[in-house]
Amino acid sequence: MPGKVTVTYFHHSGFSVAAGSTLLIFDYWRGDSTWPLPAEAHLTQADFAPFKQAVVFISHDHADHFDEIVYSFDTFGIPVTYIVSHDFPKGKRGKRMKEGDEVTLEDGIRVTAYPSTDKGVSFLVTAGDLRIFHAGDLNLWHWREESELFEVLDAERRFEEAMEKLKNVRMDLCFFPLDPRMGGLFDAGANHFLWTVKPRVFIPMHWYGRSEVAADYARKSRTKYTEALALTAPREKVEITFGVNTLTVRTFQTPRYSEQKTESAPVQSANDPFKNSDPFMDSDLPVTLNEQP
């Protein structure tokens, strides 16, 4: 059976997906002082009004994937369920999920937790006949221009182990990191994911303000199996209708807010891997190894 979703991009890895009477919200973050989501583009009560329920997902506790404002969404007049990773330390609100866990919510929404190569988990949401995947910080974090060979090999091993668990999972829509901070071969994880999973629609995220990187990757990575879309401005929105053998994408004219970083601000103000001697600090850098003799 065909299915239809409306996808709205907010900031970094934050999206909403309208699926029937349910609003799904993934890793919503309003940014920081160096790279804010414009106030006019914030989620508000009006966004929740058309729906019977909302589900808010927090894949892990990195500052660029979690915003405490999400815990005010349950005052917006509809039931809100919070789905958080098993290791999420901020309070006790939400259904905690570790890899392999599955939970069924109202209206038949089913959530399965899959691996991450960093903190937390990735999420697969089944809504009707559609399967929606948000990778969180699942990626091949190789940082090969900064790392020792054994560190790169370990990152590749971790990613391949995660992909082994996803290779037979059907996905209609997915959001996956494309982080240019890694330098050369920054798209290796995304390429591997596309070749292995072949989702019907692929949307890059986590591109740290480099909208041209997301747009160029989407243009080059389309295949007969996968349509790639780049949503690069706050509140940019598409409606996607999935038929059995057809795919229809409808774009909307929406206000385009500036999402540029301030010129004086570094890409990652506190833990920039290219300005720190340790490229595996706790910021989307999952490899933790003992020092080698």
N, C-alpha and C positions, 0 to 999 in steps of 0.2 A: 504494500500500500504506500502511496506517496505520503510524504510528510513535509512540513514547512516550518522554518525557524526564521526569526529576525535577529541578527547579530549586531550588537553595538560595541564599538571600541571606546574605551575610556583613556587608559594610560598604561604604558609599559606592558604588563601581562594581564591587565584587567579588562574583562569583557562581560557583557550580559548577553544571554540567549533567551529570547522569548519562544517558548515551546508550548503551544496550546494555552492553557490557563495558568501555566507555571512560568515564573521568571527565575532563570538560573543566573547567578552572579559569581564570577570567578576572580579570585585574587585582586579584589578592588583596592586601589591605592591612589590617594590624591597627590602623591609626589611629595617633594620637600622644597625647601626655600630656593634651591638652585634649579629645580626642574618641577614646577608645580603644575597640576592639572587646573586649568582656569576655573574659577568659582562658578561661572555660568554653565560649565560642563559637568558639574557634580551630579551624582544621583540624588533625586529628591522624591518626596512623597508622590508626586505626579507620575513618576515612572512605575510605581507599584500599583496605582489605582486600577489599571485594567485587568489585574490578575487575581486569581483565587489564593495563590500561595507563592512564596519565594523561597529559594534555596541558596544560601550563601556558602561558597566553598573557600577554604583557606588551606592552600597546599602545604605551607610551612611558615615559619615565623621570621624569615628574612624581612628586613624593613621595607623592601620594595615589593613585597607580596601581601602585606597585611596592614590594615588601617583600622584603628579602634573605632572609627566612625561606623563601621558595619554593625556594631552592636546597638546602634540606635535605630536600625532599620525595622526592628520589631515594634516600633511605635507608629508605623506608617499605615496601620489599619488592616493589614492582612497577616495571616500566620507566616512566620519566618523560621525555617530550620537552618541551623548552622552545622556544616560538615567540616571538620578540621582534622588535620593529620594527628596520628597517635602521639607524636612527640611535641605537639603544640603546647607551649608553656603558659600562654596568656589566659589565666582564669580557667573556669571549668565549663563554660557554655559551649554546647555543641556536641554532636555525635562524633566521637573519635574513631578514626579508621586507620588501620595499618594495612600493609600490603596483603591482599587476599581477602580482606573483609568485604562484605556486601550488605547493603541495607536497602529496604524498600519503603518509600514514602507515599504520601497521598497521591492520588491520580496515577498510580502505577509507576511513578518515577523510581528507577532503580540505580543505585550508585555502587560501583566496584572500585576498590583502591588497587592501584598498580604501583610498581617500583618507581623510585627516583634515584638518580645518581648523586643527589645532594640530600639536604634535609627533606623530611616529609614524604609525601607520596604524590602520584599523579592520579587523576580521576577519570573514570569512564562513566558517563551518565546515559542510561537508556530511557528515552522519553517516547512512548508509543513505539513506532518502528524505527526511530532514529537513534543513532549512537554517537554521542558527543564526547570528545576526549580533550582534556586540558592537562598538559604535561607538567605543570608546575616547573620545577627545576630539573626535570629529566633531560639530560643532554650529554653529549660527549665533551666534557670539560677538559680538553687536553692541554691548553695553554702551552703548546709545544715550543713557542719561541722563548719561553721563560723557564722551562722545566727540564729536569734531568730525564734521560731516556726511560728509566724505570718508572718515573711518575707518569709519563705519557702512556706507557704500556699498561700501567695499572688502571688509568682512566679508561683506556680502550676496553680492557677486560670488564670493568664494571658496566660500561654501556652495553657491550655485547650480551652480558648476562641479563640485563634488563630487557633488551630487545628480543631475546629468546622467548620471554614470557608474553610479548606483545605481537609476535610475528603472525599469529593466526587470529588475531582479534579484528573483527570488522569494525571500521570507523567510517561514519558518514562525514563528520565534521571534526577537525582537530585544530588545536592551538599548540604551537611548538616553538621553543626558543631559537633565536637566530642572533647570537651575541657577537657583534664585530669587535668587541674588546679583546677577543682571543687572538686577533691578528690572522696570520696565514691559516688557511683551511678552517676558518671560523664556522663555515657551513657544513662541516663534515658530519656532524650529528644529524642535522636536518636532512641531508642527502641520504644518509643511511636509513633514517626513519621513513622517508618517502619510498625508497626502493623496497623496503621490507614490508611495510604495512599497506601502502597504496590507498590512503584515505581518499574519499571522493572529493572532499574540499579541505585544503590546507591553508591555514592562516598563520603567518609568522608573528611572533611576539618577542618581548624581551630584547629589543634591538636598541635600547638605550638612546632614544632620540634620533637615531640615524634612519629617518624615514626613507631616504633614497636606497638604503641597503635592503629594506623590506620590499620596496617596490620593484627593485631590480631582480631580487631573488624570485619574487612571484612571477615576474615576466618570463624568467628563464627556466623555471622548474615545472611548468605545466606539462602534463603528459596525457596520453589517451586514457589513463586511469584516474588522474587527479587534476582538478581545477585548483589553482593557487590564487589566492586573493590577498592583497595588502590593504589593510585598513590603517591609515597613517595619521589621521587627525582626530582629536577628541570628538566623540559623538558621531563619528562616521558610521554609517549603518548600511547593511545589505539584507535583503530578504532572499532566502535560498529555498527553492522548492525542489525536493528530491522525488523524482519519479522512479519507476522500476529501471528504466533504461535512459532516462532523461534527467537533465539538471538545468534549472532556470535560476538565474541570478538577477535580481532587481536592485538597482542602486537608488539611493535617495539623495536629494539635494538638502543638505543640512548645514547649519552654521559651521564655519571652519574656524576653530580657535587656535591660536598659536600654542605649540607645544615645544618650543625651542628652549634649550638650556640657556642660562645666562652666559655671556661670552667668557666671563672670568672664572666660571665654575668648571672643575674637572668633571669628567664623565662619572666618576664615582668618588665622592668627596673624601670619604673616610678610608676606604680600603681599595684604592685603585691598584690592581695587580701590576701595572706597569710602572708604578712609583714606589713599590714596596718590595723589599727583598724576598718576601714570602708570597708567592702567587697563589697559595692555597689557604688564604685567610677565610674567615667565615662570611663570605659574600658570594654566593653562587659558585663556590670553589670547593668541590666535594672531596677532593683527594686528601686523605689524612694518612701519612705513612710514617713509620719509625725511620730515623736517620740510618742510612746505610753505612756499614763499616768502611 
